[in-house]
Amino acid sequence: MHFEIKTINDWQSVVEKIFPQLQHNILLLKGNLGAGKTTFTQFLLKNLGSEDEVNSPTYSIVNEYNTPKGKIYHFDLYRLKNIEEVYDIGIEEYLDNAFLCIIEWPEVYEEELYGLNYHTMSIVNTGDEREVSFE
């Protein structure tokens, strides 16, 4: 699936089309700084019925949100330098106990997901617009 984001409100239609396609509890979000990864997450959680304030987990590494469907964990692995640091935060326990885990900057951990089912969403900032692809 491919989308073009021209205004912030376009994220709503992206969420409406992607949410029914989410069949796995892991969603990898790829994109450069400021691409819209956290903005997408804000729209997604609102659509899932969360009343929690959604912020980037850049400094906390992981944020926890409540939804009627269950816990959602939102990770930002940007500052983690190696796989040992990822395991140190207890990522496996989060994955086992979540309705959904959203992982920004997943590259340091992606190889460990081999054999697991997950979705990948890529956001490319093209200047005034964003190009989104979802697998």
N, CA, C and O atoms as a GROMACS GRO file, in nm:
protein
  540
    1MET      N    1   0.084  -0.117   0.000
    1MET     CA    2   0.000   0.000   0.000
    1MET      C    3   0.089   0.124   0.000
    1MET      O    4   0.190   0.129   0.069
    2HIS      N    5   0.049   0.222  -0.079
    2HIS     CA    6   0.126   0.346  -0.088
    2HIS      C    7   0.032   0.465  -0.070
    2HIS      O    8  -0.083   0.463  -0.115
    3PHE      N    9   0.082   0.568  -0.003
    3PHE     CA   10   0.004   0.688   0.026
    3PHE      C   11   0.090   0.812   0.008
    3PHE      O   12   0.212   0.806   0.020
    4GLU      N   13   0.024   0.924  -0.021
    4GLU     CA   14   0.091   1.054  -0.020
    4GLU      C   15   0.026   1.139   0.088
    4GLU      O   16  -0.097   1.148   0.095
    5ILE      N   17   0.108   1.201   0.170
    5ILE     CA   18   0.061   1.288   0.277
    5ILE      C   19   0.092   1.432   0.236
    5ILE      O   20   0.208   1.470   0.221
    6LYS      N   21  -0.014   1.510   0.218
    6LYS     CA   22   0.004   1.650   0.180
    6LYS      C   23  -0.030   1.744   0.296
    6LYS      O   24   0.024   1.854   0.307
    7THR      N   25  -0.122   1.699   0.384
    7THR     CA   26  -0.158   1.778   0.501
    7THR      C   27  -0.162   1.684   0.622
    7THR      O   28  -0.169   1.562   0.606
    8ILE      N   29  -0.156   1.740   0.740
    8ILE     CA   30  -0.156   1.657   0.861
    8ILE      C   31  -0.283   1.572   0.869
    8ILE      O   32  -0.279   1.462   0.923
    9ASN      N   33  -0.393   1.622   0.817
    9ASN     CA   34  -0.519   1.547   0.822
    9ASN      C   35  -0.517   1.424   0.733
    9ASN      O   36  -0.600   1.334   0.751
   10ASP      N   37  -0.426   1.417   0.637
   10ASP     CA   38  -0.414   1.298   0.552
   10ASP      C   39  -0.374   1.175   0.632
   10ASP      O   40  -0.400   1.062   0.589
   11TRP      N   41  -0.311   1.196   0.748
   11TRP     CA   42  -0.272   1.081   0.831
   11TRP      C   43  -0.395   1.001   0.873
   11TRP      O   44  -0.387   0.879   0.889
   12GLN      N   45  -0.508   1.068   0.892
   12GLN     CA   46  -0.630   0.998   0.933
   12GLN      C   47  -0.671   0.894   0.829
   12GLN      O   48  -0.706   0.781   0.865
   13SER      N   49  -0.668   0.930   0.702
   13SER     CA   50  -0.707   0.834   0.598
   13SER      C   51  -0.606   0.720   0.587
   13SER      O   52  -0.643   0.607   0.557
   14VAL      N   53  -0.478   0.751   0.612
   14VAL     CA   54  -0.376   0.645   0.612
   14VAL      C   55  -0.407   0.545   0.724
   14VAL      O   56  -0.405   0.424   0.701
   15VAL      N   57  -0.435   0.595   0.842
   15VAL     CA   58  -0.468   0.507   0.956
   15VAL      C   59  -0.592   0.424   0.925
   15VAL      O   60  -0.595   0.304   0.954
   16GLU      N   61  -0.693   0.484   0.868
   16GLU     CA   62  -0.816   0.413   0.836
   16GLU      C   63  -0.794   0.299   0.738
   16GLU      O   64  -0.863   0.198   0.744
   17LYS      N   65  -0.698   0.315   0.649
   17LYS     CA   66  -0.669   0.210   0.551
   17LYS      C   67  -0.572   0.105   0.606
   17LYS      O   68  -0.582  -0.012   0.572
   18ILE      N   69  -0.479   0.148   0.690
   18ILE     CA   70  -0.378   0.056   0.742
   18ILE      C   71  -0.432  -0.028   0.858
   18ILE      O   72  -0.402  -0.147   0.867
   19PHE      N   73  -0.509   0.032   0.946
   19PHE     CA   74  -0.552  -0.040   1.066
   19PHE      C   75  -0.618  -0.174   1.037
   19PHE      O   76  -0.585  -0.273   1.102
   20PRO      N   77  -0.710  -0.183   0.940
   20PRO     CA   78  -0.770  -0.314   0.913
   20PRO      C   79  -0.669  -0.418   0.861
   20PRO      O   80  -0.695  -0.538   0.866
   21GLN      N   81  -0.554  -0.370   0.813
   21GLN     CA   82  -0.452  -0.460   0.760
   21GLN      C   83  -0.355  -0.511   0.867
   21GLN      O   84  -0.277  -0.602   0.841
   22LEU      N   85  -0.360  -0.452   0.986
   22LEU     CA   86  -0.268  -0.493   1.094
   22LEU      C   87  -0.308  -0.631   1.146
   22LEU      O   88  -0.408  -0.645   1.216
   23GLN      N   89  -0.230  -0.730   1.111
   23GLN     CA   90  -0.258  -0.866   1.154
   23GLN      C   91  -0.154  -0.917   1.254
   23GLN      O   92  -0.172  -1.024   1.312
   24HIS      N   93  -0.048  -0.842   1.273
   24HIS     CA   94   0.060  -0.883   1.363
   24HIS      C   95   0.077  -0.775   1.470
   24HIS      O   96   0.036  -0.661   1.451
   25ASN      N   97   0.138  -0.812   1.582
   25ASN     CA   98   0.149  -0.716   1.692
   25ASN      C   99   0.278  -0.636   1.690
   25ASN      O  100   0.313  -0.572   1.790
   26ILE      N  101   0.350  -0.638   1.579
   26ILE     CA  102   0.473  -0.559   1.566
   26ILE      C  103   0.462  -0.474   1.439
   26ILE      O  104   0.436  -0.525   1.330
   27LEU      N  105   0.484  -0.344   1.457
   27LEU     CA  106   0.486  -0.251   1.344
   27LEU      C  107   0.616  -0.173   1.349
   27LEU      O  108   0.640  -0.097   1.443
   28LEU      N  109   0.698  -0.191   1.248
   28LEU     CA  110   0.824  -0.118   1.237
   28LEU      C  111   0.798   0.011   1.159
   28LEU      O  112   0.739   0.008   1.051
   29LEU      N  113   0.842   0.124   1.215
   29LEU     CA  114   0.828   0.253   1.149
   29LEU      C  115   0.965   0.303   1.108
   29LEU      O  116   1.052   0.327   1.192
   30LYS      N  117   0.984   0.320   0.979
   30LYS     CA  118   1.112   0.367   0.926
   30LYS      C  119   1.091   0.504   0.862
   30LYS      O  120   0.990   0.529   0.797
   31GLY      N  121   1.190   0.590   0.880
   31GLY     CA  122   1.184   0.722   0.820
   31GLY      C  123   1.285   0.813   0.885
   31GLY      O  124   1.327   0.789   0.998
   32ASN      N  125   1.324   0.916   0.814
   32ASN     CA  126   1.423   1.007   0.869
   32ASN      C  127   1.362   1.094   0.979
   32ASN      O  128   1.242   1.089   1.003
   33LEU      N  129   1.446   1.172   1.046
   33LEU     CA  130   1.398   1.261   1.151
   33LEU      C  131   1.292   1.355   1.095
   33LEU      O  132   1.310   1.415   0.989
   34GLY      N  133   1.183   1.368   1.167
   34GLY     CA  134   1.077   1.458   1.126
   34GLY      C  135   0.988   1.407   1.014
   34GLY      O  136   0.910   1.484   0.958
   35ALA      N  137   0.999   1.280   0.980
   35ALA     CA  138   0.921   1.225   0.870
   35ALA      C  139   0.773   1.213   0.904
   35ALA      O  140   0.688   1.224   0.816
   36GLY      N  141   0.742   1.189   1.032
   36GLY     CA  142   0.602   1.176   1.072
   36GLY      C  143   0.571   1.046   1.144
   36GLY      O  144   0.454   1.009   1.156
   37LYS      N  145   0.673   0.977   1.193
   37LYS     CA  146   0.652   0.849   1.262
   37LYS      C  147   0.566   0.867   1.386
   37LYS      O  148   0.471   0.791   1.407
   38THR      N  149   0.597   0.965   1.467
   38THR     CA  150   0.519   0.988   1.590
   38THR      C  151   0.382   1.046   1.556
   38THR      O  152   0.285   1.015   1.625
   39THR      N  153   0.373   1.128   1.454
   39THR     CA  154   0.243   1.182   1.413
   39THR      C  155   0.151   1.068   1.371
   39THR      O  156   0.034   1.066   1.410
   40PHE      N  157   0.202   0.975   1.292
   40PHE     CA  158   0.123   0.858   1.255
   40PHE      C  159   0.076   0.784   1.380
   40PHE      O  160  -0.040   0.744   1.389
   41THR      N  161   0.166   0.765   1.475
   41THR     CA  162   0.134   0.693   1.599
   41THR      C  163   0.024   0.765   1.676
   41THR      O  164  -0.064   0.701   1.732
   42GLN      N  165   0.028   0.896   1.679
   42GLN     CA  166  -0.076   0.973   1.747
   42GLN      C  167  -0.213   0.947   1.685
   42GLN      O  168  -0.310   0.925   1.756
   43PHE      N  169  -0.220   0.949   1.554
   43PHE     CA  170  -0.346   0.923   1.485
   43PHE      C  171  -0.391   0.779   1.507
   43PHE      O  172  -0.509   0.754   1.530
   44LEU      N  173  -0.299   0.684   1.501
   44LEU     CA  174  -0.334   0.544   1.520
   44LEU      C  175  -0.392   0.520   1.660
   44LEU      O  176  -0.496   0.455   1.673
   45LEU      N  177  -0.326   0.573   1.762
   45LEU     CA  178  -0.375   0.551   1.898
   45LEU      C  179  -0.509   0.618   1.922
   45LEU      O  180  -0.594   0.563   1.991
   46LYS      N  181  -0.529   0.734   1.866
   46LYS     CA  182  -0.659   0.800   1.879
   46LYS      C  183  -0.767   0.711   1.818
   46LYS      O  184  -0.875   0.697   1.875
   47ASN      N  185  -0.739   0.652   1.703
   47ASN     CA  186  -0.835   0.564   1.637
   47ASN      C  187  -0.857   0.434   1.714
   47ASN      O  188  -0.962   0.371   1.700
   48LEU      N  189  -0.761   0.395   1.794
   48LEU     CA  190  -0.775   0.275   1.877
   48LEU      C  191  -0.847   0.306   2.009
   48LEU      O  192  -0.866   0.216   2.091
   49GLY      N  193  -0.885   0.431   2.028
   49GLY     CA  194  -0.961   0.467   2.146
   49GLY      C  195  -0.876   0.509   2.266
   49GLY      O  196  -0.928   0.520   2.377
   50SER      N  197  -0.748   0.531   2.245
   50SER     CA  198  -0.663   0.574   2.355
   50SER      C  199  -0.688   0.721   2.386
   50SER      O  200  -0.702   0.804   2.296
   51GLU      N  201  -0.694   0.751   2.513
   51GLU     CA  202  -0.706   0.890   2.556
   51GLU      C  203  -0.573   0.942   2.610
   51GLU      O  204  -0.565   1.055   2.658
   52ASP      N  205  -0.469   0.860   2.601
   52ASP     CA  206  -0.336   0.898   2.648
   52ASP      C  207  -0.273   1.000   2.554
   52ASP      O  208  -0.299   1.000   2.434
   53GLU      N  209  -0.190   1.087   2.611
   53GLU     CA  210  -0.113   1.180   2.530
   53GLU      C  211   0.004   1.104   2.468
   53GLU      O  212   0.081   1.040   2.539
   54VAL      N  213   0.016   1.112   2.338
   54VAL     CA  214   0.119   1.038   2.265
   54VAL      C  215   0.235   1.132   2.235
   54VAL      O  216   0.218   1.234   2.169
   55ASN      N  217   0.353   1.094   2.285
   55ASN     CA  218   0.475   1.171   2.262
   55ASN      C  219   0.582   1.080   2.204
   55ASN      O  220   0.574   0.958   2.214
   56SER      N  221   0.681   1.141   2.144
   56SER     CA  222   0.794   1.064   2.095
   56SER      C  223   0.870   1.002   2.212
   56SER      O  224   0.897   1.071   2.310
   57PRO      N  225   0.904   0.874   2.203
   57PRO     CA  226   0.980   0.810   2.310
   57PRO      C  227   1.131   0.825   2.294
   57PRO      O  228   1.207   0.739   2.338
   58THR      N  229   1.176   0.934   2.232
   58THR     CA  230   1.318   0.954   2.204
   58THR      C  231   1.402   0.941   2.330
   58THR      O  232   1.506   0.875   2.327
   59TYR      N  233   1.360   1.002   2.440
   59TYR     CA  234   1.442   1.001   2.561
   59TYR      C  235   1.406   0.887   2.655
   59TYR      O  236   1.491   0.836   2.728
   60SER      N  237   1.281   0.846   2.654
   60SER     CA  238   1.239   0.739   2.744
   60SER      C  239   1.264   0.601   2.683
   60SER      O  240   1.260   0.502   2.756
   61ILE      N  241   1.289   0.592   2.556
   61ILE     CA  242   1.309   0.471   2.476
   61ILE      C  243   1.176   0.400   2.450
   61ILE      O  244   1.152   0.354   2.338
   62VAL      N  245   1.090   0.388   2.552
   62VAL     CA  246   0.960   0.322   2.532
   62VAL      C  247   0.852   0.397   2.609
   62VAL      O  248   0.870   0.435   2.725
   63ASN      N  249   0.738   0.417   2.543
   63ASN     CA  250   0.620   0.475   2.607
   63ASN      C  251   0.510   0.369   2.605
   63ASN      O  252   0.498   0.292   2.510
   64GLU      N  253   0.431   0.367   2.709
   64GLU     CA  254   0.321   0.272   2.722
   64GLU      C  255   0.189   0.347   2.712
   64GLU      O  256   0.171   0.451   2.775
   65TYR      N  257   0.097   0.293   2.633
   65TYR     CA  258  -0.034   0.353   2.616
   65TYR      C  259  -0.142   0.249   2.638
   65TYR      O  260  -0.122   0.130   2.612
   66ASN      N  261  -0.255   0.295   2.688
   66ASN     CA  262  -0.370   0.208   2.709
   66ASN      C  263  -0.473   0.230   2.600
   66ASN      O  264  -0.500   0.344   2.560
   67THR      N  265  -0.530   0.120   2.552
   67THR     CA  266  -0.641   0.126   2.458
   67THR      C  267  -0.742   0.020   2.501
   67THR      O  268  -0.708  -0.070   2.577
   68PRO      N  269  -0.865   0.031   2.455
   68PRO     CA  270  -0.963  -0.073   2.486
   68PRO      C  271  -0.921  -0.212   2.436
   68PRO      O  272  -0.967  -0.313   2.490
   69LYS      N  273  -0.834  -0.218   2.336
   69LYS     CA  274  -0.788  -0.347   2.283
   69LYS      C  275  -0.670  -0.404   2.360
   69LYS      O  276  -0.638  -0.522   2.346
   70GLY      N  277  -0.604  -0.321   2.440
   70GLY     CA  278  -0.488  -0.366   2.517
   70GLY      C  279  -0.375  -0.265   2.514
   70GLY      O  280  -0.389  -0.155   2.461
   71LYS      N  281  -0.263  -0.305   2.573
   71LYS     CA  282  -0.146  -0.217   2.584
   71LYS      C  283  -0.077  -0.200   2.448
   71LYS      O  284  -0.066  -0.293   2.368
   72ILE      N  285  -0.033  -0.077   2.426
   72ILE     CA  286   0.050  -0.048   2.310
   72ILE      C  287   0.181   0.009   2.362
   72ILE      O  288   0.182   0.100   2.445
   73TYR      N  289   0.291  -0.045   2.311
   73TYR     CA  290   0.423   0.004   2.348
   73TYR      C  291   0.485   0.069   2.225
   73TYR      O  292   0.486   0.012   2.116
   74HIS      N  293   0.536   0.190   2.246
   74HIS     CA  294   0.592   0.270   2.138
   74HIS      C  295   0.740   0.291   2.168
   74HIS      O  296   0.777   0.359   2.264
   75PHE      N  297   0.824   0.233   2.086
   75PHE     CA  298   0.969   0.235   2.106
   75PHE      C  299   1.036   0.333   2.011
   75PHE      O  300   0.988   0.356   1.900
   76ASP      N  301   1.146   0.390   2.055
   76ASP     CA  302   1.237   0.466   1.970
   76ASP      C  303   1.377   0.412   1.998
   76ASP      O  304   1.436   0.439   2.103
   77LEU      N  305   1.429   0.334   1.904
   77LEU     CA  306   1.559   0.268   1.924
   77LEU      C  307   1.674   0.348   1.866
   77LEU      O  308   1.785   0.297   1.853
   78TYR      N  309   1.650   0.474   1.831
   78TYR     CA  310   1.750   0.558   1.765
   78TYR      C  311   1.881   0.566   1.842
   78TYR      O  312   1.989   0.557   1.782
   79ARG      N  313   1.874   0.583   1.974
   79ARG     CA  314   1.995   0.603   2.054
   79ARG      C  315   2.063   0.472   2.096
   79ARG      O  316   2.172   0.476   2.152
   80LEU      N  317   2.000   0.358   2.068
   80LEU     CA  318   2.060   0.231   2.109
   80LEU      C  319   2.166   0.190   2.006
   80LEU      O  320   2.142   0.192   1.885
   81LYS      N  321   2.281   0.154   2.058
   81LYS     CA  322   2.396   0.131   1.969
   81LYS      C  323   2.412  -0.014   1.925
   81LYS      O  324   2.475  -0.040   1.822
   82ASN      N  325   2.356  -0.109   1.999
   82ASN     CA  326   2.374  -0.249   1.964
   82ASN      C  327   2.259  -0.332   2.018
   82ASN      O  328   2.176  -0.283   2.095
   83ILE      N  329   2.254  -0.456   1.977
   83ILE     CA  330   2.143  -0.544   2.013
   83ILE      C  331   2.137  -0.570   2.164
   83ILE      O  332   2.029  -0.591   2.218
   84GLU      N  333   2.251  -0.570   2.230
   84GLU     CA  334   2.252  -0.593   2.375
   84GLU      C  335   2.173  -0.484   2.448
   84GLU      O  336   2.101  -0.512   2.544
   85GLU      N  337   2.185  -0.360   2.402
   85GLU     CA  338   2.109  -0.251   2.464
   85GLU      C  339   1.958  -0.269   2.442
   85GLU      O  340   1.878  -0.234   2.527
   86VAL      N  341   1.922  -0.325   2.328
   86VAL     CA  342   1.780  -0.350   2.301
   86VAL      C  343   1.728  -0.456   2.398
   86VAL      O  344   1.619  -0.442   2.454
   87TYR      N  345   1.805  -0.562   2.418
   87TYR     CA  346   1.762  -0.666   2.512
   87TYR      C  347   1.762  -0.614   2.655
   87TYR      O  348   1.681  -0.659   2.737
   88ASP      N  349   1.851  -0.521   2.687
   88ASP     CA  350   1.856  -0.464   2.822
   88ASP      C  351   1.728  -0.390   2.860
   88ASP      O  352   1.694  -0.383   2.978
   89ILE      N  353   1.657  -0.334   2.761
   89ILE     CA  354   1.532  -0.265   2.794
   89ILE      C  355   1.416  -0.363   2.810
   89ILE      O  356   1.305  -0.323   2.844
   90GLY      N  357   1.441  -0.491   2.784
   90GLY     CA  358   1.338  -0.592   2.801
   90GLY      C  359   1.238  -0.600   2.687
   90GLY      O  360   1.120  -0.626   2.708
   91ILE      N  361   1.287  -0.577   2.567
   91ILE     CA  362   1.195  -0.570   2.452
   91ILE      C  363   1.115  -0.698   2.433
   91ILE      O  364   0.999  -0.692   2.391
   92GLU      N  365   1.173  -0.813   2.463
   92GLU     CA  366   1.100  -0.938   2.442
   92GLU      C  367   0.976  -0.947   2.530
   92GLU      O  368   0.872  -0.996   2.486
   93GLU      N  369   0.987  -0.900   2.653
   93GLU     CA  370   0.872  -0.902   2.743
   93GLU      C  371   0.762  -0.810   2.693
   93GLU      O  372   0.644  -0.843   2.700
   94TYR      N  373   0.802  -0.693   2.642
   94TYR     CA  374   0.703  -0.602   2.584
   94TYR      C  375   0.632  -0.669   2.466
   94TYR      O  376   0.510  -0.664   2.456
   95LEU      N  377   0.710  -0.731   2.378
   95LEU     CA  378   0.651  -0.795   2.259
   95LEU      C  379   0.553  -0.905   2.299
   95LEU      O  380   0.450  -0.923   2.233
   96ASP      N  381   0.584  -0.976   2.405
   96ASP     CA  382   0.498  -1.087   2.449
   96ASP      C  383   0.370  -1.040   2.515
   96ASP      O  384   0.274  -1.117   2.523
   97ASN      N  385   0.366  -0.917   2.563
   97ASN     CA  386   0.253  -0.871   2.644
   97ASN      C  387   0.179  -0.752   2.584
   97ASN      O  388   0.111  -0.680   2.656
   98ALA      N  389   0.191  -0.732   2.455
   98ALA     CA  390   0.132  -0.613   2.394
   98ALA      C  391   0.025  -0.650   2.293
   98ALA      O  392   0.032  -0.753   2.225
   99PHE      N  393  -0.074  -0.564   2.284
   99PHE     CA  394  -0.166  -0.571   2.171
   99PHE      C  395  -0.089  -0.529   2.045
   99PHE      O  396  -0.106  -0.587   1.938
  100LEU      N  397  -0.003  -0.426   2.062
  100LEU     CA  398   0.076  -0.376   1.949
  100LEU      C  399   0.204  -0.312   2.000
  100LEU      O  400   0.202  -0.238   2.099
  101CYS      N  401   0.315  -0.340   1.933
  101CYS     CA  402   0.442  -0.272   1.958
  101CYS      C  403   0.479  -0.195   1.833
  101CYS      O  404   0.493  -0.252   1.725
  102ILE      N  405   0.494  -0.065   1.849
  102ILE     CA  406   0.534   0.023   1.740
  102ILE      C  407   0.680   0.059   1.763
  102ILE      O  408   0.714   0.115   1.867
  103ILE      N  409   0.765   0.026   1.667
  103ILE     CA  410   0.909   0.043   1.687
  103ILE      C  411   0.964   0.140   1.583
  103ILE      O  412   0.973   0.108   1.464
  104GLU      N  413   1.002   0.261   1.631
  104GLU     CA  414   1.070   0.358   1.545
  104GLU      C  415   1.219   0.326   1.546
  104GLU      O  416   1.272   0.279   1.646
  105TRP      N  417   1.285   0.352   1.435
  105TRP     CA  418   1.429   0.326   1.418
  105TRP      C  419   1.461   0.180   1.454
  105TRP      O  420   1.544   0.154   1.542
  106PRO      N  421   1.396   0.085   1.386
  106PRO     CA  422   1.409  -0.056   1.424
  106PRO      C  423   1.536  -0.126   1.372
  106PRO      O  424   1.557  -0.243   1.402
  107GLU      N  425   1.617  -0.057   1.297
  107GLU     CA  426   1.728  -0.123   1.228
  107GLU      C  427   1.820  -0.201   1.321
  107GLU      O  428   1.868  -0.308   1.282
  108VAL      N  429   1.846  -0.152   1.441
  108VAL     CA  430   1.937  -0.220   1.534
  108VAL      C  431   1.878  -0.354   1.581
  108VAL      O  432   1.952  -0.442   1.626
  109TYR      N  433   1.747  -0.370   1.570
  109TYR     CA  434   1.679  -0.489   1.620
  109TYR      C  435   1.619  -0.576   1.509
  109TYR      O  436   1.582  -0.691   1.534
  110GLU      N  437   1.609  -0.524   1.392
  110GLU     CA  438   1.535  -0.588   1.284
  110GLU      C  439   1.582  -0.730   1.252
  110GLU      O  440   1.500  -0.818   1.226
  111GLU      N  441   1.710  -0.752   1.255
  111GLU     CA  442   1.763  -0.886   1.225
  111GLU      C  443   1.712  -0.991   1.324
  111GLU      O  444   1.695  -1.107   1.289
  112GLU      N  445   1.688  -0.948   1.448
  112GLU     CA  446   1.639  -1.039   1.552
  112GLU      C  447   1.494  -1.081   1.529
  112GLU      O  448   1.446  -1.176   1.590
  113LEU      N  449   1.425  -1.010   1.444
  113LEU     CA  450   1.284  -1.041   1.416
  113LEU      C  451   1.269  -1.150   1.310
  113LEU      O  452   1.157  -1.188   1.276
  114TYR      N  453   1.379  -1.200   1.260
  114TYR     CA  454   1.374  -1.304   1.158
  114TYR      C  455   1.288  -1.420   1.208
  114TYR      O  456   1.310  -1.472   1.317
  115GLY      N  457   1.192  -1.460   1.129
  115GLY     CA  458   1.103  -1.569   1.165
  115GLY      C  459   0.975  -1.524   1.234
  115GLY      O  460   0.882  -1.603   1.248
  116LEU      N  461   0.969  -1.399   1.276
  116LEU     CA  462   0.848  -1.345   1.338
  116LEU      C  463   0.766  -1.271   1.232
  116LEU      O  464   0.819  -1.225   1.131
  117ASN      N  465   0.639  -1.260   1.258
  117ASN     CA  466   0.552  -1.184   1.168
  117ASN      C  467   0.544  -1.040   1.215
  117ASN      O  468   0.520  -1.014   1.333
  118TYR      N  469   0.562  -0.947   1.123
  118TYR     CA  470   0.553  -0.805   1.156
  118TYR      C  471   0.521  -0.726   1.030
  118TYR      O  472   0.531  -0.776   0.918
  119HIS      N  473   0.483  -0.602   1.051
  119HIS     CA  474   0.456  -0.509   0.942
  119HIS      C  475   0.567  -0.405   0.939
  119HIS      O  476   0.630  -0.377   1.040
  120THR      N  477   0.589  -0.348   0.822
  120THR     CA  478   0.686  -0.240   0.807
  120THR      C  479   0.617  -0.123   0.736
  120THR      O  480   0.549  -0.140   0.635
  121MET      N  481   0.636  -0.005   0.792
  121MET     CA  482   0.587   0.117   0.730
  121MET      C  483   0.704   0.210   0.712
  121MET      O  484   0.779   0.237   0.806
  122SER      N  485   0.721   0.260   0.591
  122SER     CA  486   0.830   0.354   0.561
  122SER      C  487   0.770   0.488   0.523
  122SER      O  488   0.673   0.496   0.448
  123ILE      N  489   0.830   0.594   0.578
  123ILE     CA  490   0.785   0.730   0.550
  123ILE      C  491   0.904   0.807   0.494
  123ILE      O  492   1.009   0.816   0.558
  124VAL      N  493   0.888   0.862   0.376
  124VAL     CA  494   0.993   0.941   0.313
  124VAL      C  495   0.945   1.085   0.306
  124VAL      O  496   0.839   1.114   0.250
  125ASN      N  497   1.023   1.174   0.364
  125ASN     CA  498   0.994   1.316   0.362
  125ASN      C  499   1.050   1.371   0.231
  125ASN      O  500   1.171   1.374   0.211
  126THR      N  501   0.961   1.416   0.143
  126THR     CA  502   1.005   1.467   0.013
  126THR      C  503   1.003   1.619   0.008
  126THR      O  504   1.005   1.678  -0.100
  127GLY      N  505   0.999   1.683   0.123
  127GLY     CA  506   0.992   1.828   0.129
  127GLY      C  507   0.858   1.869   0.187
  127GLY      O  508   0.840   1.868   0.309
  128ASP      N  509   0.765   1.906   0.100
  128ASP     CA  510   0.632   1.946   0.146
  128ASP      C  511   0.540   1.827   0.169
  128ASP      O  512   0.435   1.840   0.232
  129GLU      N  513   0.578   1.712   0.118
  129GLU     CA  514   0.492   1.594   0.127
  129GLU      C  515   0.567   1.478   0.191
  129GLU      O  516   0.689   1.482   0.209
  130ARG      N  517   0.490   1.374   0.224
  130ARG     CA  518   0.546   1.249   0.275
  130ARG      C  519   0.495   1.137   0.184
  130ARG      O  520   0.379   1.137   0.143
  131GLU      N  521   0.582   1.044   0.153
  131GLU     CA  522   0.541   0.924   0.080
  131GLU      C  523   0.548   0.809   0.177
  131GLU      O  524   0.652   0.784   0.239
  132VAL      N  525   0.436   0.737   0.191
  132VAL     CA  526   0.424   0.631   0.289
  132VAL      C  527   0.402   0.500   0.216
  132VAL      O  528   0.322   0.492   0.123
  133SER      N  529   0.476   0.397   0.258
  133SER     CA  530   0.449   0.262   0.208
  133SER      C  531   0.431   0.170   0.328
  133SER      O  532   0.497   0.185   0.430
  134PHE      N  533   0.340   0.075   0.313
  134PHE     CA  534   0.305  -0.017   0.420
  134PHE      C  535   0.307  -0.159   0.365
  134PHE      O  536   0.249  -0.187   0.260
  135GLU      N  537   0.375  -0.248   0.438
  135GLU     CA  538   0.381  -0.389   0.399
  135GLU      C  539   0.325  -0.473   0.512
  135GLU      O  540   0.320  -0.595   0.501
   0.00000   0.00000   0.00000
